[in-house]
């Protein structure tokens, strides 16, 4: 069960990564079209600073999307493995008490 949860969390994070890339690129295209970009000329256009920062982050995430995805999956499954412990019974965690015979 813990690995199923880890897989769903990893899948959600990877989908969020690609969703951020897709949303940022669509915002960039819309801002460029609003400023009269004709699709051929790619210089001399001014955009807001926050949009340029998001575009830079989205480009970085797109460039390293496969290593980041592998890292996220490994991290989620590693955390699930560590939180799971040894998989023993709850009784095995309690101390053993023995009685002495007189």
KOLGU-645334 format. One record per residue: x, y, z of N, C-alpha, C in turn; chain; residue number from 0. Coordinates in nm, 4 decimals, decimal comma. Atoms other than C-alpha are relative to their C-alpha. Example, Ala and Ser with C-alpha at 12.3 -4.5 7.8 and 13.67 -1.06 7.14 Angstrom:
@nu 0,0890	nv -0,1190	nw 0,0000	cau 1,2300	cav -0,4500	caw 0,7800	cu 0,0900	cv 0,1200	cw 0,0000	chaine A	num 0 .
@nu -0,0820	nv -0,1190	nw -0,0060	cau 1,3670	cav -0,1060	caw 0,7140	cu -0,0770	cv 0,1090	cw 0,0730	chaine A	num 1 .
***
This chain:
@nu 0,0818	nv -0,1188	nw 0,0000	cau 0,0000	cav 0,0000	caw 0,0000	cu 0,0871	cv 0,1265	cw 0,0000	chaine A	num 0 .
@nu -0,0855	nv -0,1187	nw -0,0087	cau 0,2833	cav 0,2369	caw 0,0843	cu 0,0641	cv 0,0330	cw -0,1345	chaine A	num 1 .
@nu -0,0607	nv -0,0258	nw 0,1299	cau 0,4377	cav 0,1921	caw -0,2607	cu -0,1034	cv 0,0501	cw -0,1012	chaine A	num 2 .
@nu 0,1070	nv -0,0538	nw 0,0845	cau 0,1024	cav 0,2586	caw -0,4275	cu -0,0186	cv 0,1492	cw 0,0264	chaine A	num 3 .
@nu 0,0092	nv -0,1419	nw -0,0358	cau 0,0796	cav 0,5879	caw -0,2404	cu 0,1216	cv 0,0754	cw -0,0540	chaine A	num 4 .
@nu -0,1218	nv -0,0639	nw 0,0517	cau 0,4403	cav 0,6669	caw -0,3351	cu -0,0086	cv 0,0182	cw -0,1509	chaine A	num 5 .
@nu 0,0135	nv -0,0111	nw 0,1454	cau 0,3650	cav 0,5960	caw -0,7011	cu -0,0988	cv 0,1086	cw -0,0380	chaine A	num 6 .
@nu 0,0981	nv -0,1046	nw 0,0315	cau 0,0580	cav 0,8204	caw -0,6970	cu 0,0548	cv 0,1390	cw 0,0308	chaine A	num 7 .
@nu -0,0610	nv -0,1296	nw -0,0323	cau 0,2487	cav 1,1037	caw -0,5272	cu 0,1037	cv 0,0371	cw -0,1052	chaine A	num 8 .
@nu -0,1001	nv -0,0264	nw 0,1041	cau 0,5343	cav 1,0711	caw -0,7765	cu -0,0674	cv 0,0373	cw -0,1313	chaine A	num 9 .
@nu 0,0741	nv -0,0329	nw 0,1221	cau 0,2865	cav 1,0705	caw -1,0655	cu -0,0602	cv 0,1388	cw 0,0051	chaine A	num 10 .
@nu 0,0570	nv -0,1340	nw -0,0151	cau 0,1142	cav 1,3793	caw -0,9300	cu 0,1075	cv 0,1074	cw -0,0136	chaine A	num 11 .
@nu -0,1075	nv -0,0996	nw 0,0082	cau 0,4450	cav 1,5646	caw -0,8910	cu 0,0531	cv 0,0143	cw -0,1421	chaine A	num 12 .
@nu -0,0470	nv -0,0064	nw 0,1379	cau 0,5542	cav 1,4739	caw -1,2432	cu -0,1027	cv 0,0698	cw -0,0881	chaine A	num 13 .
@nu 0,1050	nv -0,0700	nw 0,0752	cau 0,2192	cav 1,5847	caw -1,3850	cu -0,0012	cv 0,1491	cw 0,0322	chaine A	num 14 .
@nu -0,0068	nv -0,1411	nw -0,0377	cau 0,2496	cav 1,9102	caw -1,1898	cu 0,1183	cv 0,0685	cw -0,0677	chaine A	num 15 .
@nu -0,1176	nv -0,0547	nw 0,0681	cau 0,5968	cav 1,9629	caw -1,3382	cu -0,0325	cv 0,0315	cw -0,1456	chaine A	num 16 .
@nu 0,0327	nv -0,0232	nw 0,1400	cau 0,4725	cav 1,9205	caw -1,6951	cu -0,1152	cv 0,0987	cw -0,0161	chaine A	num 17 .
@nu 0,1063	nv -0,1005	nw 0,0030	cau 0,1605	cav 2,1250	caw -1,6170	cu 0,0548	cv 0,1410	cw 0,0136	chaine A	num 18 .
@nu -0,0638	nv -0,1310	nw -0,0147	cau 0,3786	cav 2,4141	caw -1,5019	cu 0,0680	cv 0,0415	cw -0,1299	chaine A	num 19 .
@nu -0,0674	nv -0,0306	nw 0,1268	cau 0,5829	cav 2,3921	caw -1,8221	cu -0,1024	cv 0,0403	cw -0,1056	chaine A	num 20 .
@nu 0,1023	nv -0,0273	nw 0,1007	cau 0,2716	cav 2,3826	caw -2,0414	cu -0,0681	cv 0,1345	cw 0,0245	chaine A	num 21 .
@nu 0,0683	nv -0,1265	nw -0,0323	cau 0,0996	cav 2,6723	caw -1,8587	cu 0,0915	cv 0,1192	cw -0,0243	chaine A	num 22 .
@nu -0,0939	nv -0,1104	nw 0,0195	cau 0,4110	cav 2,8910	caw -1,8674	cu 0,0224	cv 0,0273	cw -0,1483	chaine A	num 23 .
@nu -0,0191	nv -0,0202	nw 0,1435	cau 0,4639	cav 2,8330	caw -2,2382	cu -0,1227	cv 0,0636	cw -0,0648	chaine A	num 24 .
@nu 0,1204	nv -0,0613	nw 0,0569	cau 0,1022	cav 2,9193	caw -2,3167	cu -0,0122	cv 0,1467	cw 0,0415	chaine A	num 25 .
@nu -0,0003	nv -0,1402	nw -0,0420	cau 0,1291	cav 3,2391	caw -2,1095	cu 0,1008	cv 0,0806	cw -0,0812	chaine A	num 26 .
@nu -0,1012	nv -0,0690	nw 0,0778	cau 0,4478	cav 3,3300	caw -2,2950	cu -0,0490	cv 0,0254	cw -0,1427	chaine A	num 27 .
@nu 0,0519	nv -0,0183	nw 0,1361	cau 0,2867	cav 3,2725	caw -2,6355	cu -0,1074	cv 0,1073	cw -0,0055	chaine A	num 28 .
@nu 0,1072	nv -0,0995	nw -0,0024	cau -0,0172	cav 3,4783	caw -2,5376	cu 0,0568	cv 0,1403	cw 0,0196	chaine A	num 29 .
@nu -0,0615	nv -0,1315	nw -0,0222	cau 0,1984	cav 3,7662	caw -2,4071	cu 0,0732	cv 0,0468	cw -0,1251	chaine A	num 30 .
@nu -0,0713	nv -0,0370	nw 0,1228	cau 0,4077	cav 3,7584	caw -2,7245	cu -0,0984	cv 0,0402	cw -0,1093	chaine A	num 31 .
@nu 0,1005	nv -0,0355	nw 0,1004	cau 0,0989	cav 3,7617	caw -2,9470	cu -0,0673	cv 0,1331	cw 0,0330	chaine A	num 32 .
@nu 0,0579	nv -0,1287	nw -0,0405	cau -0,0455	cav 4,0521	caw -2,7462	cu 0,0912	cv 0,1170	cw -0,0345	chaine A	num 33 .
@nu -0,0969	nv -0,1061	nw 0,0317	cau 0,2716	cav 4,2501	caw -2,8166	cu 0,0359	cv 0,0044	cw -0,1477	chaine A	num 34 .
@nu -0,0180	nv -0,0095	nw 0,1437	cau 0,2533	cav 4,1908	caw -3,1902	cu 0,1037	cv -0,0924	cw -0,0591	chaine A	num 35 .
@nu -0,0972	nv 0,0947	nw 0,0524	cau 0,4840	cav 3,8927	caw -3,2369	cu -0,0604	cv -0,0704	cw -0,1205	chaine A	num 36 .
@nu 0,0530	nv 0,0597	nw 0,1223	cau 0,4427	cav 3,7600	caw -3,5888	cu 0,0483	cv -0,1432	cw -0,0215	chaine A	num 37 .
@nu -0,0472	nv 0,1373	nw 0,0107	cau 0,6178	cav 3,4263	caw -3,5321	cu 0,1328	cv -0,0136	cw -0,0695	chaine A	num 38 .
@nu -0,1277	nv 0,0076	nw 0,0709	cau 0,9289	cav 3,5096	caw -3,7336	cu 0,1092	cv 0,0781	cw 0,0720	chaine A	num 39 .
@nu -0,0987	nv -0,0836	nw -0,0674	cau 1,1056	cav 3,7923	caw -3,5556	cu 0,0047	cv -0,0402	cw 0,1470	chaine A	num 40 .
@nu -0,0109	nv 0,0471	nw -0,1380	cau 1,2396	cav 3,6760	caw -3,2192	cu 0,0921	cv 0,0873	cw 0,0853	chaine A	num 41 .
@nu -0,0814	nv -0,0889	nw -0,0818	cau 1,4218	cav 3,9793	caw -3,0833	cu -0,0710	cv 0,1343	cw 0,0129	chaine A	num 42 .
@nu 0,0560	nv -0,1323	nw -0,0210	cau 1,3313	cav 4,3198	caw -2,9474	cu -0,1339	cv 0,0019	cw 0,0707	chaine A	num 43 .
@nu 0,1282	nv 0,0050	nw -0,0690	cau 1,0337	cav 4,2107	caw -2,7391	cu 0,0230	cv 0,0115	cw 0,1501	chaine A	num 44 .
@nu -0,0124	nv -0,0166	nw -0,1435	cau 0,9931	cav 4,3258	caw -2,3799	cu -0,1172	cv -0,0692	cw 0,0678	chaine A	num 45 .
@nu 0,1004	nv 0,0715	nw -0,0769	cau 0,8079	cav 4,1088	caw -2,1310	cu 0,0202	cv 0,0303	cw 0,1477	chaine A	num 46 .
@nu -0,0158	nv -0,0221	nw -0,1445	cau 0,7409	cav 4,1426	caw -1,7568	cu 0,1048	cv -0,0940	cw 0,0597	chaine A	num 47 .
@nu -0,1084	nv 0,0759	nw -0,0616	cau 1,0199	cav 4,0204	caw -1,5303	cu -0,0450	cv -0,1320	cw 0,0594	chaine A	num 48 .
@nu 0,0451	nv 0,1253	nw -0,0601	cau 0,8112	cav 3,7602	caw -1,3486	cu -0,0291	cv -0,1058	cw -0,1069	chaine A	num 49 .
@nu 0,0243	nv 0,0948	nw 0,1091	cau 0,7072	cav 3,6017	caw -1,6787	cu 0,1328	cv -0,0532	cw -0,0545	chaine A	num 50 .
@nu -0,1307	nv 0,0465	nw 0,0473	cau 1,0704	cav 3,5874	caw -1,7921	cu 0,0643	cv -0,0981	cw 0,0979	chaine A	num 51 .
@nu -0,0521	nv 0,0937	nw -0,0994	cau 1,1672	cav 3,4177	caw -1,4642	cu -0,0682	cv -0,1350	cw -0,0110	chaine A	num 52 .
@nu 0,0728	nv 0,1259	nw 0,0143	cau 0,8933	cav 3,1570	caw -1,5045	cu 0,0390	cv -0,0723	cw -0,1290	chaine A	num 53 .
@nu -0,0428	nv 0,0616	nw 0,1258	cau 0,9964	cav 3,0991	caw -1,8679	cu 0,1376	cv -0,0628	cw 0,0168	chaine A	num 54 .
@nu -0,1338	nv 0,0559	nw -0,0238	cau 1,3562	cav 3,0469	caw -1,7558	cu -0,0078	cv -0,1285	cw 0,0828	chaine A	num 55 .
@nu 0,0166	nv 0,1202	nw -0,0829	cau 1,2487	cav 2,7979	caw -1,4867	cu -0,0640	cv -0,1115	cw -0,0808	chaine A	num 56 .
@nu 0,0658	nv 0,1013	nw 0,0834	cau 1,0185	cav 2,6189	caw -1,7325	cu 0,0974	cv -0,0596	cw -0,1015	chaine A	num 57 .
@nu -0,0997	nv 0,0521	nw 0,0935	cau 1,3021	cav 2,5898	caw -1,9849	cu 0,0994	cv -0,0927	cw 0,0699	chaine A	num 58 .
@nu -0,0892	nv 0,0856	nw -0,0771	cau 1,5305	cav 2,4470	caw -1,7169	cu -0,0672	cv -0,1326	cw 0,0339	chaine A	num 59 .
@nu 0,0726	nv 0,1230	nw -0,0315	cau 1,2641	cav 2,1976	caw -1,6101	cu -0,0218	cv -0,0861	cw -0,1241	chaine A	num 60 .
@nu 0,0174	nv 0,0764	nw 0,1236	cau 1,2010	cav 2,0983	caw -1,9720	cu 0,1308	cv -0,0674	cw -0,0402	chaine A	num 61 .
@nu -0,1299	nv 0,0549	nw 0,0376	cau 1,5724	cav 2,0469	caw -2,0334	cu 0,0354	cv -0,1215	cw 0,0851	chaine A	num 62 .
@nu -0,0340	nv 0,1080	nw -0,0927	cau 1,6142	cav 1,8247	caw -1,7262	cu -0,1235	cv -0,0759	cw 0,0472	chaine A	num 63 .
@nu 0,1249	nv 0,0628	nw -0,0443	cau 1,2649	cav 1,6722	caw -1,7182	cu 0,0176	cv -0,1485	cw 0,0310	chaine A	num 64 .
@nu -0,0179	nv 0,1433	nw -0,0259	cau 1,3786	cav 1,3090	caw -1,7384	cu 0,0802	cv -0,0240	cw 0,1286	chaine A	num 65 .
@nu -0,0701	nv 0,0228	nw -0,1273	cau 1,6430	cav 1,3281	caw -1,4620	cu -0,0818	cv 0,0448	cw 0,1217	chaine A	num 66 .
@nu 0,0827	nv -0,0452	nw -0,1122	cau 1,4048	cav 1,5271	caw -1,2408	cu -0,1110	cv -0,1008	cw 0,0275	chaine A	num 67 .
@nu 0,1051	nv 0,1003	nw -0,0192	cau 1,1296	cav 1,2693	caw -1,2988	cu 0,0547	cv -0,1252	cw 0,0679	chaine A	num 68 .
@nu -0,0619	nv 0,1170	nw -0,0628	cau 1,3630	cav 0,9823	caw -1,2110	cu 0,0341	cv 0,0301	cw 0,1449	chaine A	num 69 .
@nu -0,0318	nv -0,0398	nw -0,1368	cau 1,4781	cav 1,1719	caw -0,9028	cu -0,1250	cv 0,0032	cw 0,0873	chaine A	num 70 .
@nu 0,1247	nv -0,0044	nw -0,0768	cau 1,1188	cav 1,2325	caw -0,7900	cu -0,0526	cv -0,1398	cw 0,0304	chaine A	num 71 .
@nu 0,0468	nv 0,1376	nw -0,0224	cau 1,0239	cav 0,8672	caw -0,8365	cu 0,0882	cv -0,0692	cw 0,1033	chaine A	num 72 .
@nu -0,0910	nv 0,0607	nw -0,0969	cau 1,3337	cav 0,7505	caw -0,6505	cu -0,0177	cv 0,0561	cw 0,1395	chaine A	num 73 .
@nu 0,0201	nv -0,0628	nw -0,1293	cau 1,2749	cav 0,9987	caw -0,3719	cu -0,1293	cv -0,0475	cw 0,0653	chaine A	num 74 .
@nu 0,1286	nv 0,0446	nw -0,0559	cau 0,9088	cav 0,9000	caw -0,3279	cu 0,0073	cv -0,1451	cw 0,0456	chaine A	num 75 .
@nu -0,0105	nv 0,1399	nw -0,0395	cau 0,9844	cav 0,5276	caw -0,3261	cu 0,0994	cv -0,0206	cw 0,1135	chaine A	num 76 .
@nu -0,0952	nv 0,0083	nw -0,1106	cau 1,2850	cav 0,5791	caw -0,0994	cu -0,0617	cv 0,0408	cw 0,1320	chaine A	num 77 .
@nu 0,0689	nv -0,0432	nw -0,1219	cau 1,0752	cav 0,7686	caw 0,1528	cu -0,0999	cv -0,1060	cw 0,0439	chaine A	num 78 .
@nu 0,0955	nv 0,1054	nw -0,0347	cau 0,8075	cav 0,4977	caw 0,1359	cu 0,0712	cv -0,1204	cw 0,0600	chaine A	num 79 .
@nu -0,0756	nv 0,1132	nw -0,0533	cau 1,0693	cav 0,2303	caw 0,1961	cu 0,0489	cv 0,0297	cw 0,1413	chaine A	num 80 .
@nu -0,0507	nv -0,0363	nw -0,1329	cau 1,2188	cav 0,4173	caw 0,4923	cu -0,1107	cv 0,0103	cw 0,1039	chaine A	num 81 .
@nu 0,1109	nv -0,0122	nw -0,0947	cau 0,8819	cav 0,4901	caw 0,6503	cu -0,0613	cv -0,1354	cw 0,0322	chaine A	num 82 .
@nu 0,0570	nv 0,1322	nw -0,0216	cau 0,7777	cav 0,1280	caw 0,6132	cu 0,0737	cv -0,0799	cw 0,1051	chaine A	num 83 .
@nu -0,0771	nv 0,0733	nw -0,0992	cau 1,0522	cav 0,0030	caw 0,8406	cu 0,0309	cv -0,1407	cw -0,0465	chaine A	num 84 .
@nu -0,0376	nv 0,1370	nw 0,0323	cau 1,1321	cav -0,3667	caw 0,8566	cu -0,1192	cv -0,0840	cw -0,0433	chaine A	num 85 .
@nu 0,1180	nv 0,0753	nw 0,0399	cau 0,7756	cav -0,4804	caw 0,7945	cu -0,0384	cv -0,1065	cw 0,1006	chaine A	num 86 .
@nu 0,0323	nv 0,0984	nw -0,1030	cau 0,7608	cav -0,6829	caw 1,1177	cu -0,1327	cv 0,0290	cw 0,0672	chaine A	num 87 .
@nu 0,1249	nv -0,0186	nw -0,0729	cau 0,4637	cav -0,7246	caw 1,3474	cu 0,0164	cv 0,1080	cw 0,1051	chaine A	num 88 .
@nu -0,0030	nv -0,1004	nw -0,1066	cau 0,3691	cav -0,4651	caw 1,6045	cu 0,0446	cv -0,0644	cw 0,1306	chaine A	num 89 .
@nu -0,0408	nv 0,0686	nw -0,1222	cau 0,4323	cav -0,7291	caw 1,8715	cu 0,1516	cv -0,0090	cw 0,0110	chaine A	num 90 .
@nu -0,1453	nv 0,0147	nw -0,0038	cau 0,7972	cav -0,7568	caw 1,7743	cu 0,0699	cv 0,1279	cw 0,0468	chaine A	num 91 .
@nu -0,0600	nv -0,1251	nw -0,0446	cau 0,8564	cav -0,3906	caw 1,8633	cu -0,0027	cv 0,0146	cw 0,1527	chaine A	num 92 .
@nu 0,0120	nv -0,0125	nw -0,1443	cau 0,7575	cav -0,4427	caw 2,2264	cu 0,1070	cv -0,0838	cw 0,0689	chaine A	num 93 .
@nu -0,1048	nv 0,0750	nw -0,0692	cau 1,0159	cav -0,5558	caw 2,4807	cu -0,0534	cv -0,1328	cw 0,0518	chaine A	num 94 .
@nu 0,0339	nv 0,1335	nw -0,0494	cau 1,0181	cav -0,9189	caw 2,5917	cu 0,0179	cv -0,0001	cw 0,1502	chaine A	num 95 .
@nu -0,0064	nv 0,0078	nw -0,1465	cau 0,9392	cav -0,9702	caw 2,9596	cu -0,0063	cv -0,1467	cw 0,0390	chaine A	num 96 .
@nu -0,0018	nv 0,1382	nw -0,0455	cau 1,0319	cav -1,2981	caw 3,1193	cu -0,0139	cv -0,0030	cw 0,1519	chaine A	num 97 .
@nu 0,0145	nv 0,0160	nw -0,1443	cau 0,9390	cav -1,4213	caw 3,4628	cu 0,0991	cv -0,1050	cw 0,0501	chaine A	num 98 .
@nu -0,0943	nv 0,0955	nw -0,0573	cau 1,1918	cav -1,5913	caw 3,6814	cu -0,0742	cv -0,0969	cw 0,0888	chaine A	num 99 .
@nu 0,0610	nv 0,1022	nw -0,0866	cau 1,0935	cav -1,9178	caw 3,8501	cu 0,0829	cv -0,0122	cw 0,1257	chaine A	num 100 .
@nu -0,0710	nv 0,0136	nw -0,1294	cau 1,1777	cav -1,9559	caw 4,2199	cu 0,0007	cv -0,1386	cw 0,0489	chaine A	num 101 .
***
